[in-house]
């Protein structure tokens, strides 16, 4: 299938708004944690209960009571069929989390049965952009009261109750608590690209289930691009016959998926990208292309193909297609894309250049604005509000157009200054393969920016696009803070996953647990987003999500078994301490296009495709190493135990790799991990050899250099990457041990 790399996904990173240093978030997870793994004490283990996202107010004394096996729901307000089904889903989840059957029935009050009282206000339309999501919970041994402003609040309250349950030696218990909760932002989304790699309906449903648990409420589906068009069209059947490569959603499947999401309080916002990124559409209907004949062999050109906005027939095509697709998706918002229109598609086409001159369009942006306005009027007739990427701001756009800001805070500010609603996604591009901590440290309203990276991002679109080296950039004037009125225009934010190098078998592990951390940023007030406690709470949350159906661990294990059938122990140990390179360095097709080489589709069957951006084991080690050098000498045996495992693993990994060639790209990473582990052991006083300090420093310097090679897009495009596309995650801990060797202050 065609999965050409988009300038958009490769370079949106430039303005993500998170100034991440070379070592930022190094203590995060690589191989997803086992469902029964408890966070260790030095790992900032949270005190129960753990509810993620953090509620606005949580009052608890830490006490808990035995979980009743039989519940009755007392509806103070008559339940809708949707809410009745929600309580059955709640019962199933409670049974799974508790490890024993929990029945939940709607009934009149029985004094001998544990009661869940639910009161809520009905809403005429649900789910909707204006749905009310506040809820209050009182959880006591004699019953629970859930009061919500609307159906969404009921769903959120039920999700929080599930998170109050934990297993103890004597059986499952529920924490006593009083919770008052409401979301910070109304739009809390996940953008999922299903164009470049198709994701089946059950896989998407699995993400919706997890989204409900962490109170996300928008699934933005990127359904067409250069790679493929993914929805059945009865008006334009060549779209699925030719442009889907045999993988698309039928209209019945879309309707069922929309209903499945709605049952969980989640809106589905579709995106069909125009006028750029339209190769898949134009492959089926080339008569609407700007440039003919179309280049069907150059993977870079495939992503630049654009509709011809000067052809009246183009608008008939778009009108018919968008009307058909609008009818499938009842949400009032319809995303038209609008990003990365390559200017030369129009300026170097004589008939289009002549049209621009005759109609006084000074720039391609002006021509695109005309296209956007005409399309917006079409969609307005269907009751839709247009949403587009922030490129549409280059010229006037219709009032109320929702701007999705991906190229940095300057575009967020520009949209807000124009009085337009904004959804922010730039800082939350999960395909950058940064750890959860890196995304978590950026608040959606932060007006922070890496000036060089953002300036480069703005220069990547247009005719060809170039990436200037950092030395070519000039310091930018600081962006003034958003005014109080402008902040009201920020609807919320989205985590985004573009899938050039993510297939269906990798999806769960590439989304979770990082999406749970992002969800907290979108729901919780800033003072409740505490980085120091993130990983402990994230471990608990990931355990529950895995129990409830996520396949991140299962899929990672299956992929690893594919590489080394029956001999996965040594590779698993390696993956516990390394992660894939960052900032699109792992996307080889992007680098091939960047260096004007022939781009080839990437094999997604390497250790770096299994390695996760977050490692609870590495995070644990780093935290314990730092605690040790600060005087917690009781941790020394555990540090020595873990370092010994990593040091000894290299020999075992080499033996396995000799029998399984797919592991050979990771040999260098395995050797580097062993060298780091031996440096840490020497710092602790074990296995010292002459010159060990100098060797340790050299090893650390080499590991830092490998990490630095993917620290930014500028560096990525001009720097060789480490063998196997893997970087070391235990550098902070080893560095602390080596730097403080011999200078410990012992604590009593």
N, C-alpha and C positions, 0 to 999 in steps of 0.2 A: 504494500500500500504506500501511497505517497505521503511522506511526513516531513516535507521540507521545513527547514528552520526559519522562523520568522524573526525579522529584525526586532519586532515588538517584544517577543519573549526573551531574546538574547540581550536586549538593551534597556528594557524597562528597569532592570536592576540599577541602572545608572542613577536614577533619581528616586530610589526607594525611600529616601528620607531617614534611614538608619545609618548613622556613621559608625560602622562596626570596625573596630581595630583588628589587627592581625590575630590576636588571641581571644577576641571576644567570644564568650560562650563556649570556650573549648571543652568545658566539662559536661557536655551533653551526650545523648545516647546514640549508639550505633546499631546494635542488634536489639530489636524490641524486647522489653522485659517479659519474662515469664509471668503468667497470670497469678502465680502464687508467690511471687517475689515481694517481700516486704522491704520498704526503705530502711537502711541501717541508721543507727543513732546519729552518727556523724554526718549524715546526709540530710540534715535539717528535717528529720522525720516529723511530720505534722501531728499535732494533737487532734484526735477525733472530736467532732465529726469533720469530714472533708467534703465541702460542697464546692463544685467548680462549674461555672464561674462563682466567685466569691459574692455572697449576698450583700445587699446594702447594709443590713443589720442582722447579725447572728448573735443571739444570746443563749449561752449554754453553760452549765456547770460541769460538763463532761460526763455526767451520769448517763446510764443507759438501762433499758429494761429488755427482758426476753421478748423476742419478736413473736407476736401471736400468729398462729397458723391459719386462723379463720377471721376474716374481716367482713364488715358490712358497711356499705356506703349509704349514708343518709343524705339525700339530695334536698337541700333547702330551696333550691331552684330546680325545676324539672330539667333533666338532662336531655341534650340533643342526642341523636343517634351517634354523632361523632364522639361526644364525650362518654357515652356508654361504652363504645368500643375502646376508648382511651383507658378506661378503668380495667378492662380485660387485658389490655397490653401492659398496664401497670402491674397487674397480678402476675403475669408471666415473668416480667422483669424481677419482681420481688422474689419469686421462687428461684430464679437463676442466681441472683445475688446472694440470697440466703442459703442456698444449697439444700433447700427443703421446700415442699409444696406450701404455697400460700394461696388461699382462695379468697376472692373478693366478690361479694354479691351485693346488688342493690336491694335494700329491704327496709321495712319498718324497724325502728330501733328495738333491739333485743339486748336486754341488760347484761346478758352473759356473753355477748359477742363484741369484740373490739370494733369500735366505730370510727369511721372517717366521715366527718361532716363536711359537705362541700356547698358553698354558696357562691354564686357568680351572677354577673349581669349579661343578658343576651346581647348579641351584636347582629345587626342585619346582614353584614357581609364578613365572611371569615374564611381564610385569612386575608388580611388587607393591610395596606401601608399604615393605616391609622388604628390598627387593632390595639386594644388596651391589654397590657401584659403584666401589670402589677399583681402581686399576690402576698398574702400573709399566712404563715403557718404557725400553729401551736401544737407541739408534739409532746404528749404526756402519757404516762402509763395507762390512764383511763380512756384515752382516745385522742384523735387528731381533728383539728378544725382547720380547714383550708378555705380562705375567703379570697376571691379573685374579682378583678374588675371586668374580666371577660373570659371567653374560652381559652385564650392563650395563657392567661394567668393560671388556669386550672392545670393545663399541660405542664407549665413550668413548676408548679407546686408539686405535682406528682413526680416529676423528675428529681426534685430536691429530696422528696421522701425516700426514693430509692437510694440516693447517695447517703442518707442517714443510717443505712443498714450496713453492718459489718459482721464478719464471722469471728467468733471467739471460741476457745477450747470447749466451753460448755454449750455452744450453739450460737445461732445468730441473735444479735441484739440490735436495738434501735436507740439512737441517741435522743435524749430529751433536748428540745430546742424551741426557741421562739425566733421566727424569721420574718422580717419585713423586707420585701425585695421588689426592685423595679429596674428596668434596663436603662443604661446611660444613653444608648443610641437606638433609634427605631429600626435602622437597617443594619443587620448583622449577618453578613453573607459569606458564602463560599462560591467562588467562581471555578468551575470545572470545565476544562477543555476536553470535549469528547470528539472533536474533529480530527485531531492528529492521531490519537489512539482511541479507538472505540471502547466504550465501557458498557457492559451489558446492563439490562434493567435490574437484575438482582444485585449487581455491584453498586449501582446508584442507590437502590433502596437501602442497602447496608449503610451507606454514608448518611442518608436521611435519618435513619434510626439513631446514629451517633450524633447527628446535628441536633435532634430533639433533646437528647440527654444534656447537651451543653448549651441549650437555649439559643442556637442559631436559628434565624427565621427566613433567610432567602437563599435559594439555590439558583445561581446564575449559570445557565448552561450555554457554553460557547459551541453552537451547533453547526456552524459552517465556517470555512476558512479556505486557504489554498489546498489543504490536504484532502478534505472530503466534505460532502453535504450529508447530514445524518438524519433527516426526517422525510418520511414519505410525503410526496406531493402528488396529488391526483390531477392538478392542473398542469404540472410540468414534470411528467413521469420520468423524463430522462435524468433528472437529478438523482433519483435513487438507482436507476438502471446503470448509469455511467459514473456518476460522481460519488457514490457511496462506497465503491469497491466491495459491494456485497454486504456491507454492515450499516444498517440504518434502523431507526425506530419507526414502526408503523404508527399510523394515526391513533389506532386503538391503544397501543402501548403508551403513547404520549398522554392520552386522556387518563389512563390508569395511573401513570406516574404522577401526574398533576394531583389526582385524588389522593394517592398515597402520601404525597407531601402535605397536602391540606389537612389530612387526618392528624398530622404531627405539627400543625401550626406553621408550616413552611410554605412560602410562596415560591413558585418557579418563574424566573424571569428569563426568557429566551433571548439569545443573541444570534442574529444572522448578519454577518459582517458585510457592509457595502460602504462606499463604492470600491475600496481596496480589499485586499485579501480575498478576491472573488474568483480565483482560478477554478475552484471546483464547480461553481455555478457556470462559468464560461466554458469549461470543458464540455458541459452538456449543451449549452446554448451560446456558441461562440459569436453569434451575430450581434451580441450586445457588448463585445470586447472593445477596448480602446485601441489595442494593437493587434493587427492580423497580418500574417498568420501567427497564432499563439505559439510561444516557445514551450514545447512539452517535454524537453529533455534537460534543460538547465534548472536544477532544483531551486536556485536563487531566484530566477525569473518567475518561477511558479508562484512564489510568494509576493511578487510585485504586480501581478495581473490585476487590472482594474476595469470596472464598468465604464462605458462611454456615456458621460452625462450630457452629451450634446445630441444624442440620438433619441428622438421622441419615443421610439419603441422600447428603449431601456426603461422608461418610466411605466409603461404598460406592463412590462415584465415584473418590475419591482412591485408595482401596485397589486398585481394578481398574486404574486408569491407572498407578500407580506399580509394581504387580506386572508389568505388561506392559513398561514401560520398563526396569525392573530387569533383566529377562531379556535385554535387548538390550545392556546394558553390564555386563560381568563384573566391573568394578572393585568392591572392597568398599565404596567410598565413594559415597554418593548425596546430592547437594545439593538441599535442598528450598526454598532461598531464605529466606523468612521475614522479609524486610526491608520497611520502609516500609508497614506496614499502616496505612492512614489511619483513625484512631480513629472518626471520624464515620460511617464505613460501618457500624459496629456500634452506637455509642452513640445515634445519631439514628434507628435503625431500631427501632420499638417492640417487636417480638417478640424481637429480640436483646437489647435493654436489659432487658426483663422476664426473659429467661432468665438474664442475668448476675446480676440481683438474686436470683432464686430459687435459683441455684446458688452464691451467695456469691463471685462473681468481682468483686473490688473495682475492677479496672482492665481495659482492653482487653488489656494485657500478660498478665494472669492468664488471660484467655480464650484468648489465643494460645498460652500455655504449655500449656494443656490440649490444644489442637489439636496442637501440636508433639509432645507426649508420645504421643498416640494414633497419630500418623503414624509416630513413631519405632518404636513397637511393631510396626506393620505391616511396616516395612522390616527390622526385626530378624529377623522371621520369614523374610524373604528373604535373610538373611545379610548385610545392609547396615548400615553405620555412617552415621548421619545427619550431614550438614554443613549449616550455616546461617549467614547473615550475622549480625553481632553484635547485632542487635535482639533475637534470641531469648534473650539474656542478661537481659532485663528481668524475667523470672520464671524459676522453676526449669526446668531442661531435663534430659533423661536423661543419666546418666553416659556419658562417652566421646564425647558429641556434639562434633564438630569445629567450632570457631568461626572464621569468616572475618572478621577485623577490618578494617573499612574506615573507621570513624569516629574513628580516632586511638588513640594509645598507652594512653589510659585504659581503653578497652575491651579492648585486649590484656592489660593488667594485670588487669582484672576477670576475664577468662576464666582466666588463669593462676592467680589467687588461688583460683578455684573448682576448680582441678585439671583444667581442660579443655584438650585440645590446641588449638593455634591455628595458623592460616595467615594471614599478614599481607598485605594488598593495598593498603591505603589510600595509602601513599606512592608507589605505582607505577601510578597511573591514567594510562595513556598518552593517553587522550582529553583530558587537560588541555592537551595540545600544548606541554608544556615540552620543552626540549632534553635530550639524553641526560645532560649533565653535572648537571642538576638532580635527576634520579632517582638518578644514581650517587652523589651526595654523601650519601645517606641509607642508613645501615645498617639492616637489618631489626630489629635489637635496640635501636636508638636510642630512648631515652625522651625525645624532644623533641616540642614541640607549640606550634603557634600557638594560644594560649588562646582568643582571640576567634573565630577561624575554627572551631575544634572545638566551642565552645559553640554557635555558630550552627548547625553541622551537626546537633547533637542536637535543635535546635528546629525543624528543617525537617520532621520527620515528625509524625504525629498529625493532629488535625483541621485540615487546611488547610495548616499549615506557614507560618512567617514567617521572614524573615531580618532580625534586628535590625541596625541600623547598628553599627559598631565601638564607638561611644561608649556603647552600652547594655550592653556586656559588662564583667565584673569580672575582675580578675586571678585566675587559678586557682592553687590550691596545686600545687606541683611533684609529679610522679608519682614515687614512690620507685623506685629501680632494681629490676629483676627479680632475685629471688634465684637462686642457682645452680640450685635445684630447679625454679623457675618457667621458667628458660631452657630446661630440657630439654623443656618442653611446647610450645615453638615448633617446629612441624614444618618451617616454612619460609615461603615467600612466593610471591606471584603478581604478574606484570604483568597489568594489566587494560585491555581496550579495549572500551568501550561504543560502539555504532555508530550513534547518531542521525545523525551527520553524517559517516559513513564508509560508502561503498558498496564493492562488490567491486573496482572499478577503482582504488580508493585504498588498499586494505588493506595491501599489501606495504609501501608507502611510509609508512604510518601506524604500522606495527609495527617496521620495521627501518630503520636500525641500532640504534634505541634499545633494542629488546628484547635485543640482544646485550650492551649495557652492563648492563642489569638482570640478565641471566643471570649475569654475572660477580659481581655483588653477592650472588647466591644461592649460587654455587658456591664462591667463593674466600674465604679468610680475610681479615679487614679489612686487615691489613698488606700484602697483595698487591693490594689495590684502590687504585691510585695515580691520583688525578684528573689529575695533571700529564701523564701519558702516555696518558690515555684516548683522545683524538681521533686521535692517530697510529695507535694499535693498532686503533681502531674503523674507521678508513679501510681498513686492510689486511683486516680481517675482512669488512667490507661488500663489498669487491671480490670476495673468495672466494665469499661467499653469492650475489652477483649472477651470478658465473660458473656456480655450481652450480644456478641455476634461479630465484632470486627475480626478481620482475618490477618492483621498485620504480622503477628507472630507465625501463624500457620503458613501464610504465603512465603514469608522469609525462609522458614524452615524448608518448604518445598523447593524454593529456588536454590537453596544451598545444597539440598540433596540432588538436585539436577546437575550441579557442578561436581559433586564428590559423593556419589551414591554410597551410602553405608559408612562413610568416613568423614562425618561432618564436625566432629568434636574440635579438632585443631583449627579448622576454619572459623568455627563459632567463637573460639577464644580470641582469635585475631580480630574478628569483627566487633568484639566487645570493646575494643580500644582504638579503633580507627573510624574515619568517616569519609564519605566521598568529597572530592575537591569541590569548591564553591563557585558561586557567581558565574554559572554557565560554563565553567572550564570543562566540566564533564560532557558537555554537548559538543562533540567533535565536529558535527556538521556545521555548527555556527562558526567554529574556527576555520574550517575549510572554506566556507563562503567568505569569511573575513579576509583570508589570505589569498582569495581568488583561485582556490584550488577546486578541483572537481568534487562536489559534495556527494557523499554516499550515506545511505541510511545506516544508522548505528545499531550494532548488536547490543541487545540489552540482556546479556547473559554472562556478566562478569562479576567478580566479588564486589566491585564498587557499585554495582546496581543493587546489591543486597544490603550493603552497608548503609546504616541509617544516620541522619544528621545528629541524632541524640542517643547518648549512651548513659543509662543510669549507673552502670558499673564504672565507667570512667569518671562520671560526676562524683560518685561515692569516693573513689580513690583520691581525686583531687581535693575534695573537702576534707578527707581524713589526713592527707599529707599536710595540708595547711594547718589543721588543728594540731597535728603532732609538733610541727616546728614552733607553734605557739605554746607548747608545754604539755599537751595531752599525750604524754609518753606511753600511756596504757594502750595506745593505738598501734604501737610498733609491731607487735606480732601479726596483726591483721594486715598491715602494710607489707611486711615481709612475705606473708602468705600469698597476697595478690601479685606482688612483683615477681615472685618465684614462678608462679603459674605462667605469667607472660614471658619471662626469660626462658623457661624451659620449652615453651610452645613452639619456638622456631624450628627445632629439630624435628618435632612431630609434623609440623606443617610442611617442611621440605619433603618428608617421606610421602605424605599424602599427595603433594603436588607432583611428585615423580610419577604417580599413577593416574593423576587427573589433570590433564594439560590445561583445563580451563582455569585452574588456580594459579598457574605460573605468573600471570601479571601481578599477583600480590606478594611474590617472593621478597621483593625489596622492602615492602611495608612490614612484612613479618620480621625481617632482619633488623629493621629500624626499631620496631617495638621491643625486640629482645635487647638491643643495645640500650635503649632508654631504661628498660626494667633493670638491667645490670647496673646502670648508673645510679638508679634509685637504691638498689641493694647496697652498693658500695657506700653511698652517702649514709646509710643506716649502720654501716660498720661490717657488712657481710661481703665476703668474696672480693675483698680489695686486692688490687694488683698495683705494681708500681706505675705511677702516672695516671691513676684512675681519674683524678680531678680533671686533667686536661682532656682525657678521652670523653669524660662526661660532658664537658663544655662543648667539645666538637660535635658530639651526638646531638645535644640540645640545639646547637646552632644550625645543624643540618635539618633537623625537624622543623625549626622555626622558618627556615628558608622555604621548605616545602609548603608550609602553611601560607606563607606570604605570597607564594606564586598564584594563589587564587583569592587574594584579599580584596581585589576590586576588578572591575571590567577592564580598566586600563592595563593592569598587570597581566590579567588572563590572556589578553590578545597578543601580548608580546613576550611572554615568559614561558619557558618549558615547564611542564607540570611533572610532578613525581610519578614514578613508574606505577602503573596500576590505578592511577587516579585516586589514591588514598592518602589521607593525612592522619597524623597521630593526635589522639585526644588526651593523652596523659601528660603532655608537656608541662602544664602549670604545676601539677603535683610533683613531678620529678625535679623541675626547676626549683621549687620551694625546698625540697630535701637537699639538693646539691648546694644551693645558695646559703642555707642555714646550718649545714653540717658543722658540728663543733661549737655552735653558738646557742644551743638550746637553753631556754629558761624553763626549768621544770615547775609545773604547777603542783600544788599539794594534792 
